[in-house]
Amino acid sequence: MGPARFIAFEGIDGAGKSTQARRVARGLGALLTFEPGDTDLGRELRHLLLHHEAVDPSPRAEALLMAADRAEHCERVIRPALAAGTHVVTDRFIGSSMAYQGHGAGIDLVELRQLQGFATSGLQADLTVVVDCDVATSRARLAGGSRDRLELLDDAYFEKVRAGFLALAAEGGPSWVVVDGTAPLEELEAAVDAALASVLSLDLER
């Protein structure tokens, strides 16, 4: 067996990233986790950030709260699992802050990346898979469900977020891969599996 690997799935809501994260974690026997909210502190921060009707943080405050969640997530969940030799698959990581608070809300990308480095103590995913879809498809897939504070923002914001994810992938080198979230399911899964094999030499158990 090789070293434990850390894999992040990114993309706007409705793209299909959560479904692929679950599938990959199951196929690798990996720990499945998510942001924000997969620690005791994180659950409180998630409620404040997304579901508290009286709280509407400024972009910089939002970025700091997300970074606090990520710091706790790395310390309490991700690093211990990797140290124990367990693969980790996360639904959202650094890319989400860069896309949402950076490209979407307009926070300086250099400052924001420095904040992520502090929060994670330099931890980065070995592979980041951006599951991409257009905003109209995202809205259609999410129609009828309850929406959190960020999901209530307008289409123009999400166009910037989606463009942000694609820009991050273009700049991220071979450890960042974009797959088409609107492709037929078998094609989407094959593209994800190909990324795992080519970047990390990992194959899913069937």
N, C-alpha and C positions, 0 to 999 in steps of 0.2 A: 504494500500500500504506500502511496505517496503522502505528502504532507496534507494536513487539513486545509481546505480551500474556503475562501470567503466570496460569496456570489451575491450581487445586488441586482434587483429588478427595479427599473424606473419607468416612468411614463405618466401621462395624465390619467385621471380616474376614468374607468370605462374602457381602457385600452386592452386590458386582459393580463396585466402584469401579475396581479394577485393569483389568478388561476395558474399561470405558468410557474410562479414561485412555489406554490403548493405542490404542483406536479414534480418539479425538479427536486424539491426537498424530499419528497416521498421516494423518488427513484434513486436518490443518492444516499438515503438513510441519514439525511442531514437534519440539523436543528433548523426549524422554520421560525423566523422572528419578523418583526415589523417595526416601523416608525411612523408617527410617534406613538408611544404608549405601552411598550412591552416591558416595563419595570414598574415597581410601586410608585416611584416618583413620576415616571413617564405617564402613568394613567391620570394622575392629577393634572399634569401639564397638558395632556391631550384634551381633557375636559375644558380647561381654560382656553386653549387655543382654538378649539373647533366647536364646542357645544355649549359654552356659557353665554347666555343671551346678553348679559350685561357687560361682557368683556369684548372690546374691539381694539387689540393692540396695534400700535404703530408698526410700520415695517421693521424698524430696527429692534424694537422690543420683541416682535414675533421671531426674528432671526435669533435673538439671544435665547428665547425660550426653547426654540427648536434645537439650538446647540446644547442647551442644558439636558434636554431629553437624550440627545445623541451621546453626550459624554457619559451619562448614566448607562445607556444601552451598551456602549463599548465596554465599560468597566464591569458591569454586572452580568452581561449576557454573552456578547460576542467573543471577547478575549478569553474568558474561561473555557468556552466551548472549543475554540481553536487550540488552546493550550492542552486540552484533553484529547486532541486528535480527532475532533468531530467537525465535519464540514458544516458551514453555516450559510443559510440562504435567507436574505432579508428582503422584505417588501418595503422598499425605499431606504435610501442612505444619503450620502453627501449630495448626490446629483439633485435630489429633490429640493434641498435648500438653495443650491445654485440656480435651479430653474425657477422656483416659485418666488423666493425672496430676492434673488438677484435679477434674473431676466424679467420676471413678472412684476415685482414691486419696485425694481429700480435701484436696489442697494448696490454699491460699488463692488464689483466682482472680486477685485484684489483683496479688499478688506474682508469680504465674506469668506473667501477661501482661507485666509489667515485664521479666521474664527473657527472654521471646520478643522483645521490642523490642530488648533489648541484643544478643541472638544474631543477629538479622536486620538490625541497623542500620536498623530501621524498614521493611524491605521487606514488603509485603503482596501477596497475590494480587489480581489484577483481578477474578477470579471464583472463588468456591469452590462446588463442587457437592457436596452431601452426598447420597450414594446410601444411602438408608435401608432397613433391613429389620429385622424382629423377631429377637430372640435365638434363638428356636427354629429359624427358617429358617436363620440363620447356622450354628448347630450342625449342622443336617442337611446343609448344603452342604459343610461342612468334615469331615464324618465320614469316617474311614478314612485321612486324611492325617496326616503328622507335625505335631505342634503345638509352638510355641515357648513360652517361659516365660509370656508374657502370655496366650496362648490357653488355657493350662491353668487360668486363674482361673475362679471360679464364675460362674453365670448372674447372680447379684445384681450383681456387679461390672459385667458387660456391659450390664445394664439401665441402670445409672447412666451408663455411657459413651454408650450410645445416646441417653439423655435429654439428655446433655450436648451431643452434636452438634446435636440439635434445638433446644436452648436457644440455642446459639451462632448457629444459622441465624436464629432468631426475632429475635435482637438485632443481627444483622449487616447489616441493611439490604439494598438491592437487589443487592449484590455477592455475597450468599449465596443459594443456591437449593437446595431439597430436591426430590429425585426419588425415586420409589417403586422400590426395587430388587427388589420382588416382582412388578412388572408384567410382562406379556409383553415379550419382548426388543424388538420393534418399537416398542412404546409407550415403553419406557425410553429407547431411543435417540432417539426423537422429542422426548422431554422434555428430554434433555440438549442436543440440537441447538437447540431453542427457546430455552434459556437462553443458549447461545452467541450466537445471533442477537439476542436482545432486550437482553442486557447489554453485549455487546462488538461487536455488528454483524459477527460472524464466521460464515462458512458453510463447512462441510466439503466437500472435494473428494470426489466419488464414484468 
